[in-house]
């Protein structure tokens, strides 16, 4: 185990701050940076990183035409250009969505397919080499999210020499509705992401980015998108490395067969007054409905509380031109059709708490769930579309996680339910993705487990009380982006301490060094410590140990829980094969 003194880490941070203060000249002292791309000229603004480095920010750049009228529920079309100088100092529109806080408030505009670019250098000087590019996909269960520059900011990452790109994409029903046929084949939000990456290939050199060194990274459903993008033939050549943080395309919530979505599309039509018999007439009717009418009925698909929260996600499409995928992600990886490029994958220690805090906090919630366990678990974990509506998986999960349920106290029930949720939705799908990648790929995979509990934890967002629930889903993201409203942090008196600042340096260095050299490294490694590629040793890097700053190479990662899910997955696949044969 390696740990670090505050003085040593503070000295390293000070050196970095001095370096970037000296290198601020990259931008030539301009306060209104301009760049000309094939679409036209952009005027951006200056933002400052935590090390005092000035970087150029160009916000709200359109990469696709507004997906309205006949372009709603259709493949995105590249954006047109503009005359004169476009103001790129203001945020672009947010895509239509319902608030994840109150589940009622609607906001956004369909003219939302824009992106932002942050660069430390826009000079075209011949003596400077192009910089690696990091393109980020935000999460939000395919339903919420946006690229506001104060949330997915360059404040941390651009302390290093990288170019950062963030982009909006269509969400919810507008991003993923499918009629299961060629009329509206689905995956619109993912196809938006493909078009954004194509824009990067054509334009990033004007921002001093290297289009041959693009690292795609994302978190939660954004990480699932990253994985799905690696499985689509549409993205060949669009990126060269990827990072998946707490989200896999193999998760049950990330994909459902097109027959499921076709049925749901007609249910949606019934809810909004489009009582149609054919896909053509249904889509024509839906295109004439207001965006509020279409999105406001999301609650009609809830079965219990706000579950299943993810109503629309990725699906398989007919084998037509422009199809994103034509079979399930599981079938693709089982066939060995992975993208063989360097990658990082990882999870947080207590992933399940993102979905289990209500069981801890809300009176009667746990009791209601346990009383209706067999009915509610497949809804909660997105197993309902399985041939037996998830009954076999429920039986197995109940036997494994609640074998002695009659003797368990409330604390044990909550702990095991949280483990079940985390393993099923995040940890095992990620681990399974790693194993499928490792089985075929020549290029290295790097696996991590994030176990640092800082002053701030996202459990304060998930719960109304300030209980320490451990290292939660998205806690690692806190050290890459300032994605939490600082006013909330101040209100809860959770401002970063010295260790938190050190962890920020570690995460930024690991991620940006990988983008630059394909091998994650940090100045905080000691002695012979290195993050070695994943191997048959089942090795991983443990980042942090509760409040301690540690970087420790460990093995094995696989536990009895991971083996349980592997066996369950294998038996299901075998049953499906037997069913096809007969």
Protein Blocks (a to p, Z undefined) as FASTA:
>chain_A
ZZddfklmmmmmmmmmmmmmmmmmmnnopabdcdddfkbccdddddddfkopacdddehi
afbdcdehjlgopacddddddehjddfkbccdddddddfklomagcddfblcccddddfb
fcfbfkbccddddddddeeehmgccfdfklmccklmmmpccddddddddehjllmgcehi
aklngjmlmmmmmmmmmmmmmmmmmnopafklccdddehjlmmmmmmmmmpmklgokacb
dcdehiafkbmklpccfklmmmmmmmmmmmnopacfbfklmmmmmmmpcfklmmmmmmmm
pmbhjacfblbdcddddddehiabfcdfklmmmnopacdddddddddfklmlmmmmmmmm
mghklmmmmmmmmmmmmmmnopmmpmnlommmmmmmmmmmmmmlmlpcfklmmmmmmmmm
mmmmmmmmmmmmmmmmmmmmmbdcdddddfbdcfbdcklmmpmbfcdebjaehklmmmmb
ccbcfklmmmnopaccfklmmmmmmmmmmmmmmmmnopacdfkbghjbccddddfkopac
dehjhjbccddddddfbdfklmmmmmmmmmmmmmmmmmmmZZ
